[in-house]
Amino acid sequence: MEPGAFERLAQRLVREVGVEDVRVTRGPADGGLDGTGNLRINPISFPVFFQCKRYSPERPLTASHEREFGGAMGGRGEKEILITTTTFARGARKAGTGDGLRQLT
């Protein structure tokens, strides 16, 4: 699957979990983020950012991927979704289970 197609698939998945106004960002100016949206839990709305990693199963995501995503966020949002075709290494699973974080595998 081409990277753009994977990002569009991620966009559809994020919409399916209830995120509104989902947009895929493009190009080098996207700041390391692949998409944005808003999660509305009336009467509050949270900005949501997602990043896609299309890797082979032999290349799990590491804690450095988690930190890189957090750095790309730069305090812009409260909700982050990391979508991948691979698994999370032990360090990444630990990094992604802090306060308010959940990983779905």
KAGI-V311506 format. One record per residue. N is the residue number from 1. SS is DSSP state (hx for helix, st for strand, lp for the rest). PHI is phi in degrees with one decimal (* if undefined). BURIAL is # if it has 24 or more other ideal C-beta (glycine too) atoms within 12 Angstrom, else .. Layout:
BEGIN
N	SS	PHI	BURIAL
N	SS	PHI	BURIAL
END
This chain:
BEGIN
1	lp	*	.
2	lp	-66.7	.
3	hx	-54.8	.
4	hx	-63.6	.
5	hx	-66.4	.
6	hx	-65.1	#
7	hx	-64.8	#
8	hx	-67.4	.
9	hx	-63.4	#
10	hx	-60.3	#
11	hx	-58.2	#
12	hx	-65.0	.
13	hx	-63.0	#
14	hx	-64.2	#
15	hx	-61.9	.
16	hx	-63.8	.
17	lp	-89.8	.
18	lp	102.5	.
19	st	-81.3	#
20	st	-102.4	.
21	st	52.8	.
22	st	-76.1	#
23	st	-131.3	#
24	st	-93.0	#
25	lp	-89.4	#
26	lp	-131.3	.
27	lp	82.9	.
28	hx	-66.9	.
29	hx	-86.8	.
30	hx	-78.7	.
31	lp	67.2	.
32	lp	86.3	#
33	lp	-106.8	#
34	lp	-100.1	#
35	st	-170.5	#
36	st	-137.3	#
37	st	-174.0	#
38	st	-133.2	.
39	st	-103.0	#
40	st	-102.2	.
41	st	-122.4	.
42	lp	-46.1	.
43	lp	-94.8	.
44	st	-104.8	.
45	st	-126.9	.
46	st	-113.9	#
47	st	-69.5	#
48	st	-123.4	#
49	st	-125.2	#
50	st	-131.7	#
51	st	-133.6	#
52	st	-110.8	#
53	st	-127.6	#
54	lp	-100.8	.
55	lp	-117.0	.
56	lp	-74.2	.
57	lp	-59.5	.
58	lp	-75.9	.
59	lp	-119.3	.
60	lp	-70.6	.
61	st	-74.4	#
62	lp	-110.3	#
63	hx	-60.8	.
64	hx	-66.0	.
65	hx	-64.4	#
66	hx	-62.0	#
67	hx	-65.7	.
68	hx	-60.4	.
69	hx	-64.1	#
70	hx	-60.2	#
71	hx	-66.9	.
72	hx	-65.7	#
73	hx	-64.0	#
74	lp	52.9	.
75	lp	74.1	.
76	lp	-80.7	.
77	lp	-147.7	#
78	lp	-106.1	.
79	st	-121.3	#
80	st	-126.9	#
81	st	-128.4	#
82	st	-108.9	#
83	st	-108.4	#
84	st	-142.5	#
85	lp	-97.6	.
86	lp	-119.4	.
87	lp	-110.0	.
88	st	-104.4	#
89	lp	-65.3	.
90	hx	-53.4	.
91	hx	-62.8	.
92	hx	-70.7	#
93	hx	-62.6	.
94	hx	-67.8	.
95	hx	-64.5	#
96	lp	-92.4	#
97	lp	-122.4	.
98	lp	-72.3	.
99	lp	-55.3	.
100	lp	81.4	.
101	lp	-105.5	.
102	lp	-138.1	.
103	lp	-114.5	.
104	lp	-109.4	.
105	lp	-122.4	.
END
